[in-house]
Amino acid sequence: MSQRPDLRQRRAVLEHEWSRWVPRLSVPGTRPGGSAALRHEVTESWARSLNSVDPARDSAPVTDGGRVHQRWTSSPLYGPVSALAGELRSIAEDAGFVTAVTDESGTILWTCGGPTMRRRAERVNFAPGGRWDESAMGTNALSLALRTGRPSSVFSAEHLVSALHGWVCYCAPVHGPDGRVLGVLDLSTTWDRSHPLAMSTVRTLVSTIEARLGPEAVSGPGEVRLTCLGAERAVQEGRRLALRPRQLEILTLLALEPEGFSPERLRAALYGDRPVTASTFKAEISHLRRALGGGVSPRRYALTTPVSCDAADVLRALEQGDTDTALRLYGGPLLPRSEAPGIEEWRTRLEVAVREAVLASTRPEYALRYGERAPYDAEIHEHALRLLGPGDTRRAIATGRLTTALRD
């Protein structure tokens, strides 16, 4: 049985593909002698992608048979993008680009552009219904923007899939009011039409879209958006739910454990050994159920209404190995004022998981970012110093934090 190539072998594959294309392209940043510098985020993405994507595939897979109209019209991006549709079409047609908007999964929901470029894009299913996340199409600008939460561009043979080597893509994620990535706006064209102003254009357009997003973008229709990391609030369809601290604790526990709780276990998670009457406990459940419109099942307590939760999003990102997204979403301790045993247990579990992901990473920016929230964690600051080069000016930040942590 053949083994999967290790990271060194995968990088060699990328180097080989890149070297085939460099002599044919005018690539900014190429080294003397014709070789081009490979960006770290690209090689990392190739290493992940080769586990699931064949570089020889000819087009993106299809979601729901390409029928995404309902998903598009119910997306929080539909209104703001529709309002800009004329401008987006003008930019795409005048500059020879295809414009695309995806949802948070990387599925394209809407495109525009001139007929020639759209026909070229459709050959690789860069069209509504096409899936462009990393597990579906490997390294591309859309998948990088979704994974990192930052603007991204991918040029020619930086794409994993060979069918995309004739393209260059510029895109930026669209964030909702709560910081979640709602989707990506992308401008794509053939590599010979690449333009230095394309990325700044994408950023400006995304800023305009984000400014037009209303409170309903925080969650889907009827969905409750629960923020419990460093803050305590629940919002449904733009309206903040009037929940007392105990009810927020219950909602958080149910969101983190969707399989539900027996009454005895939930009561222990809330009160521990404190003597609390059954009527008090049931009253809290009843109030939460009314606030959610009946969204808590009886007997075994579990949510029956859709609830998205920032803490659950962090755990999901960590499970996927996406430390960047986990750190971006990790706004602080879980319900910081709560003393409920179940919340304290989950709070510790989250803090440890995020911290261990930072310590396992070779990216110094992760240690620096986490160190802002953990000023007395000497190990984190030492880790940052080990990763920062001798001439990196950020060493002063890590050194100052470490000095403070050791002194106190």
Beta strands, then each sheet from edge to edge (+ up, - down):
strand 1: 98-102
strand 2: 108-113
strand 3: 152-155
strand 4: 167-175
strand 5: 181-190
strand 6: 224-227
strand 7: 233-236
strand 8: 239-240
strand 9: 307-309
sheet 1: 2+ 1- 5+ 4- 3+
sheet 2: 8+ 7- 6+ 9+
end
